[in-house]
Amino acid sequence: MLNLARDIQSLSSFKRRTSEFIDQMKETGAPMVLTVNGQAELVVQDAAAYQKLLETIEYLEAVTGIKQGLADVEAGRTRSLQDFQQDMQHKYDIPGSDYTAG
């Protein structure tokens, strides 16, 4: 959670106290908002917290995709593997195979 008193700093303050702020970000895991002329301009974050953020986004995208797939199945928005194979063969000019799902 962003702490407004601690995690919003001016860019000039960040430049003067960089190592202190880096230690703070590593300790808290919270990003820091840097301002220029009183306006939020940049967000700085330690690498571990950023990696965790990316992993969380990837996980949520996977969950969303799974939920959409389940909703499609429930709503009957599906097609057979054979139909899919035929569509892909036609779309990408792939010769037919002897394999059929079965």
Secondary structure as UniProt FT lines:
FT   HELIX           4..7
FT   STRAND          8..10
FT   HELIX           11..16
FT   HELIX           18..28
FT   STRAND          32..36
FT   TURN            37..38
FT   STRAND          39..44
FT   HELIX           47..74
FT   TURN            75..76
FT   HELIX           81..91
FT   TURN            92..93
//
